[in-house]
Amino acid sequence: MSPGIAYLIAGVAFVGSWLVKRYLKSTYKKWSRVENQYKVTGAQTAAAILQDHGVEGVQLQQVRGKLTDHYDPAKDILRLSRQNWGTTSVAAMAVSAHEAGHALQDHSNDLRLRLRKFLVPLAALGARFGPIVLIVGFMSSSETLLMIGALLLAGMTLFQIATLPVEFNASKRALDSLERLGLSDPEQRDGVEAVLRAAALTYVAAAATSLAYFAMLFARSRGRWIV
């Protein structure tokens, strides 16, 4: 891989990631201003989905921050950000249903989620030590350290790739659950799908960026070109 091609790929990936994040923010902002016709809050949406599927023992919590919504499978806690917890917007419904989809995955012992959970320690190791090892490797021109850093980054990249099917499936479960509960109509479904699609693209962009960065580091570690 030539330096020019490697930098071009990385540049496209980084710019694409930035554009996707802007797209997510604008899409979320648009549909957070539109009230769902059923006037159910995000918390009520998540609770209804869990109850409808017979999932018990999942605690709902409100957390600070913007778009900090997530499901914690280790503690069986579904956390919703303040703007999604108590609001009745289409965006709040979409995000809450998506996180409930993760809880459904966990309680159905979904293989995709199990794989991602298995890779969490590897991703954490890469995120914590990968950048440090790479910096030291570049400063010392050590091919060995650069290779180790690239391998650590590869673990994090593998985790991001494994995350994609998990997120796509959670969105599918969210849409199916809203339909099943009668909390969807053509217009609002468009909004829910738009929010879920924008969120999914952020994971795609993150994986693509990591792959591009990893390709650059891998080429450098093998001494094919000098950064």
Residue pairs with C-beta under 8 A, 6 or more apart in sequence:
1 215
1 219
1 224
1 225
2 225
3 225
3 227
6 215
6 216
6 219
6 225
7 216
9 212
9 215
9 216
10 209
10 212
10 213
10 215
10 216
12 212
13 205
13 208
13 209
13 211
13 212
13 213
14 209
14 212
16 205
16 208
16 209
17 202
17 205
17 206
17 208
17 209
20 198
20 201
20 202
20 204
20 205
21 202
21 205
23 198
23 201
24 198
24 199
24 201
24 202
27 194
27 195
27 197
27 198
28 67
28 91
28 95
28 195
28 198
30 91
30 194
31 89
31 90
31 91
31 94
31 191
31 192
31 194
31 195
32 83
32 87
32 89
32 90
32 91
32 92
33 89
34 89
34 90
34 91
34 191
35 88
35 89
35 90
36 88
36 89
36 90
36 92
36 93
36 183
36 188
37 185
37 188
38 88
38 183
39 88
40 48
40 88
40 93
40 183
41 85
41 86
41 87
41 88
41 92
42 80
42 84
42 85
42 86
42 87
42 92
42 93
42 95
42 96
43 60
43 62
43 80
43 85
43 86
43 96
45 92
45 93
45 96
45 97
45 100
45 178
45 183
46 60
46 78
46 80
46 96
46 97
46 99
46 100
46 103
47 60
48 181
48 183
49 97
49 100
49 101
49 104
49 174
49 177
49 178
49 181
50 56
50 58
50 78
50 100
50 103
50 104
52 177
52 180
52 181
53 104
53 107
53 177
55 103
55 104
55 107
57 76
58 76
58 77
58 78
58 103
58 107
59 75
59 76
59 77
59 78
60 77
60 78
60 79
60 80
61 77
61 78
61 79
61 80
62 79
62 80
62 81
62 82
62 85
62 86
63 69
63 79
63 80
63 81
63 82
64 81
64 82
65 81
65 82
66 81
66 83
67 81
67 95
68 79
68 81
69 79
69 80
69 81
69 84
69 95
69 96
69 98
69 99
70 79
70 99
70 102
71 77
71 78
71 79
71 99
71 100
71 102
71 103
71 106
72 78
72 79
73 102
73 106
73 113
73 117
76 103
76 106
78 99
78 100
78 102
78 103
79 99
80 95
80 96
80 99
81 95
83 92
84 91
84 92
84 95
84 96
85 92
90 188
90 191
90 192
90 195
91 191
91 195
93 178
93 183
93 188
93 192
94 174
94 191
94 192
94 195
94 196
95 195
95 199
97 174
97 175
97 177
97 178
97 192
98 170
98 171
98 174
98 196
98 199
99 170
100 173
100 174
100 177
101 169
101 170
101 171
101 172
101 173
101 174
101 177
102 113
102 166
102 170
104 170
104 173
104 177
105 112
105 113
105 166
105 169
105 170
105 173
106 113
110 166
110 169
112 162
112 165
112 166
112 169
113 166
115 162
116 159
116 162
116 163
116 166
119 155
119 158
119 159
119 162
120 159
122 155
122 156
122 158
122 159
123 155
123 156
123 158
123 159
123 160
125 152
125 155
126 152
126 153
126 154
126 155
126 156
126 157
126 159
127 156
129 152
130 149
130 152
130 153
130 155
130 156
131 149
133 145
133 148
133 149
133 152
134 145
134 146
134 149
134 150
134 153
134 217
136 142
136 145
137 143
137 144
137 145
137 146
137 148
137 149
137 221
138 146
138 227
143 221
143 222
143 223
146 217
146 220
146 221
147 221
149 217
149 221
150 214
150 217
150 218
150 221
153 210
153 213
153 214
153 217
154 214
156 210
157 207
157 210
157 211
157 214
160 203
160 206
160 207
160 210
161 207
161 211
163 203
163 207
164 200
164 203
164 204
164 207
167 199
167 200
167 203
168 200
171 196
171 197
171 199
171 200
174 192
174 196
175 184
175 189
175 192
175 193
175 196
178 184
178 189
178 192
184 192
216 227
219 225
220 226
220 227
